Amino acid sequence: MIIKRKEIEGLSADIRRIIDGHAHDLRDNLEGRLSILKNDIHTLAGRLNEQALNLKKEKINLADALADISHQLKTPLTAMMVMTELLENAPPDKAAEFIRNIKQGLAQTGWLVSALLKMAKLESGSVNFSKSIITARELLDLALQPLRILLDIKDQHVKLEGDIVFYCDKNWTAEVLTNIIKNASEHSPQGSVIEVTSGSNPIASWIAVEDMGKGIPSQEIKNLFKRYGGTKQGTGIGLPLALAIMQGQNGDLEVDGGGGKSGAKLTLKFYAI
């Protein structure tokens, strides 16, 4: 089959238009080697364009993550800088208060940076969940390790009912449970009991955390999983991070706000299929 020079020149011009960023369909739905070549070039151009779009999205996600970190760190760092300047001339009782607040600020800042970096990692698709079998008790013990001091300070206890087996990434799931129990502790009074239950049915296995707070008004629930859009307490990053981790494991995170009158209940669900 002879390919005319004019056809080659036309194909070359079309390719240059694609290279310059113009949308152009090379396919002509005809038979012959030239048509096959056009189809192959069109497919290749489509794949390269998709890769370029994905790379652009990754750059945007990285920029957003850095902006989030900068935005969220500004307030606690400014507060700690002010307290540090006042510390030198402060009376002993006030100095002790400043030191305590600075320690709390440093702990919160460390948690925030860690959470934002984990969120960025999840959003970039670079997390490979490593699933294994773990009991509810083992998962809860793992989740409680970073919270021992917080619970002791508030004289709070965590009670588990049911001890089923889960198939999940234990470290990432413990991260979710830690965030949920941390929220429950912050919204529960001194000396209260945070109830954790677990169970299963043919559709899913679950573990739930119920606090002893005032509940979550229904109008606030829809914003809980929006970054920085949750309740007035907290940083607004813990629940979006928790949901991303659960969805990455074919799971979900459900909220029962208690009608805004009784304690809120958050349930981690792992679907069987």
C-alpha positions in Angstrom: 0.0 0.0 0.0 1.4 3.4 -1.0 0.9 6.2 1.4 0.8 9.6 -0.2 3.1 12.4 0.8 0.1 14.7 1.4 -1.3 12.2 3.9 2.0 12.0 5.8 2.2 15.8 5.9 -1.4 16.0 7.2 -0.7 13.4 9.9 2.5 15.3 10.9 0.5 18.6 11.2 -2.1 16.9 13.3 0.6 15.5 15.6 2.1 18.9 16.0 -1.3 20.3 17.0 -1.6 17.6 19.7 1.9 18.4 20.9 0.9 22.1 21.2 -1.9 21.1 23.5 -4.8 21.2 21.1 -7.5 18.5 21.4 -7.6 16.6 18.1 -8.9 13.1 17.1 -6.6 11.5 14.6 -8.9 8.5 13.9 -10.6 8.3 10.6 -12.3 4.8 10.9 -10.8 3.7 7.6 -8.8 0.6 6.7 -5.1 0.5 5.9 -1.8 0.9 7.6 -2.1 4.7 7.8 -5.4 4.4 9.7 -3.9 1.9 12.1 -1.0 4.2 12.7 -3.4 7.1 13.4 -5.3 5.0 15.9 -2.1 4.0 17.6 -0.9 7.6 17.8 -4.3 8.7 19.1 -4.1 6.0 21.9 -0.6 7.0 22.8 -1.5 10.7 22.9 -4.5 9.9 25.2 -2.3 8.0 27.6 0.3 10.7 27.7 -2.3 13.3 28.3 -3.8 11.2 31.2 -0.4 10.9 32.8 0.2 14.6 32.5 -3.2 15.3 34.2 -2.3 12.9 37.0 1.0 14.5 37.5 -0.7 17.9 37.6 -3.2 16.6 40.2 -0.3 15.2 42.3 1.4 18.6 42.3 -1.8 20.3 43.3 -2.3 17.8 46.2 1.3 18.5 47.3 0.7 22.2 47.2 -2.5 21.9 49.1 -0.9 19.7 51.8 1.9 22.2 52.3 -0.6 25.0 52.5 -2.6 23.0 55.0 0.4 22.5 57.2 1.4 26.1 57.0 -2.2 27.3 57.9 -2.7 24.9 60.8 0.7 25.5 62.4 0.5 29.2 62.3 -1.8 29.7 65.3 -0.2 27.3 67.8 3.3 28.3 66.9 2.4 32.0 67.4 0.8 31.3 70.7 3.9 29.4 71.9 6.2 32.1 70.8 4.2 34.7 72.8 4.2 32.5 75.9 8.0 31.9 75.5 8.7 35.6 75.4 6.5 36.2 78.5 8.0 33.2 80.4 11.3 35.0 81.4 9.6 37.6 83.5 6.5 35.7 84.6 5.8 34.8 88.3 6.3 31.1 89.3 2.6 30.2 89.1 2.2 31.9 85.7 5.4 30.4 84.4 4.2 26.9 85.3 1.0 27.6 83.4 2.9 28.8 80.4 5.2 25.7 80.4 2.2 23.4 80.6 0.5 25.2 77.7 3.6 25.1 75.6 4.0 21.4 76.2 0.4 20.8 75.2 0.9 23.0 72.1 4.0 21.1 71.1 2.2 17.8 71.5 -0.8 19.1 69.4 1.5 20.5 66.8 3.4 17.2 66.5 0.1 15.3 66.1 -1.2 17.8 63.5 1.9 17.6 61.3 1.8 13.8 61.5 -1.9 13.7 60.6 -1.5 16.1 57.6 1.4 14.2 56.2 -0.6 10.9 56.5 -3.5 12.6 54.8 -1.2 13.7 51.9 0.2 10.2 51.6 -3.3 8.7 51.4 -4.5 11.3 48.8 -1.5 10.6 46.6 -2.4 6.9 46.5 1.0 5.9 47.8 -0.3 3.8 50.8 -0.4 0.0 50.4 -2.6 -1.4 53.2 -1.2 -4.6 54.7 -4.1 -6.6 56.0 -3.9 -9.2 58.7 -6.1 -10.8 61.4 -6.5 -8.9 64.7 -9.0 -9.0 67.5 -11.0 -6.0 68.7 -9.1 -6.1 72.0 -5.7 -6.1 70.3 -6.8 -3.3 68.1 -8.1 -1.3 71.0 -4.9 -1.8 73.0 -2.8 -0.6 70.1 -5.0 2.4 69.7 -4.9 3.4 73.4 -1.1 3.5 73.6 -0.8 7.2 72.6 -3.8 8.1 74.8 -2.9 6.8 78.2 -1.7 10.1 79.6 -4.8 12.0 78.2 -7.2 9.4 79.7 -5.3 9.4 83.1 -5.5 13.2 83.3 -9.3 13.2 82.8 -9.7 10.0 84.9 -11.5 8.4 82.0 -11.8 4.7 81.3 -12.4 2.8 78.0 -14.8 -0.2 78.3 -14.9 -2.9 75.5 -17.9 -5.1 74.9 -17.5 -7.9 72.3 -14.2 -9.1 70.9 -14.6 -10.2 67.3 -11.8 -10.7 64.7 -11.1 -8.1 62.0 -9.1 -8.4 58.8 -7.5 -5.1 58.3 -4.3 -3.1 58.3 -3.8 -3.0 62.1 -1.5 0.1 62.2 -3.7 2.3 60.0 -6.9 1.1 61.6 -5.4 1.7 65.1 -4.7 5.3 63.9 -8.4 5.7 63.1 -9.5 4.3 66.4 -7.0 6.5 68.2 -8.5 9.6 66.6 -12.1 8.5 67.4 -11.3 7.8 71.1 -9.3 11.0 71.3 -12.4 12.9 70.1 -14.6 11.0 72.5 -12.3 11.8 75.4 -12.3 15.5 74.5 -16.1 15.6 74.4 -16.7 13.5 77.6 -16.6 14.8 81.2 -14.1 14.1 83.8 -14.3 10.6 85.2 -16.5 9.2 82.5 -16.5 5.9 80.7 -16.0 5.7 76.9 -17.8 2.6 75.6 -16.4 0.6 72.7 -18.5 -2.2 71.2 -17.7 -4.6 68.3 -19.8 -7.1 66.3 -20.4 -8.5 62.8 -23.2 -9.5 60.4 -23.2 -11.0 56.9 -22.5 -7.6 55.4 -19.8 -6.1 57.6 -17.8 -6.3 60.8 -17.7 -3.2 63.0 -16.2 -1.5 66.1 -18.0 1.5 67.5 -17.0 4.2 70.0 -19.6 6.1 72.0 -18.7 9.2 74.1 -20.6 10.7 77.1 -20.8 14.2 75.7 -23.7 16.3 74.5 -23.9 14.7 71.0 -23.6 16.3 67.6 -26.4 18.4 66.1 -27.7 17.0 62.9 -26.7 20.1 60.9 -23.1 19.6 61.9 -22.8 16.0 60.9 -22.6 16.7 57.2 -19.5 18.8 57.7 -17.6 16.4 60.0 -15.6 14.8 57.2 -14.8 18.0 55.4 -11.3 19.2 56.2 -11.4 22.0 58.8 -15.2 21.8 58.6 -16.1 19.8 61.7 -17.3 20.9 65.1 -16.0 23.9 66.9 -13.6 21.7 68.9 -10.5 20.1 67.4 -8.4 20.8 64.3 -10.8 19.5 61.7 -8.3 16.9 60.3 -8.8 13.8 62.5 -12.1 12.6 61.1 -11.3 13.3 57.4 -8.1 11.3 57.9 -10.0 8.5 59.6 -12.5 8.3 56.8 -9.8 8.2 54.1 -8.1 5.3 55.9 -11.4 3.4 56.2 -12.3 3.9 52.6 -8.9 2.8 51.5 -9.6 -0.6 53.2 -13.1 -1.1 51.6 -14.7 0.3 54.8 -16.6 3.3 56.0 -17.1 5.5 59.0 -20.6 6.2 60.2 -21.8 8.8 62.7 -24.8 8.8 65.1 -24.9 12.3 66.6 -27.3 11.3 69.3 -29.7 14.0 68.1 -27.4 16.6 69.6 -28.8 15.6 73.0 -26.9 12.4 74.1 -23.4 11.0 73.4 -22.2 10.7 69.8 -21.4 7.2 68.4 -18.9 6.7 65.6 -18.7 3.2 63.9 -15.8 1.8 61.9 -17.2 -0.7 59.3 -15.3 -3.3 57.3 -17.5 -4.7 54.5 -17.3 -8.4 53.7 -17.1 -7.9 50.0 
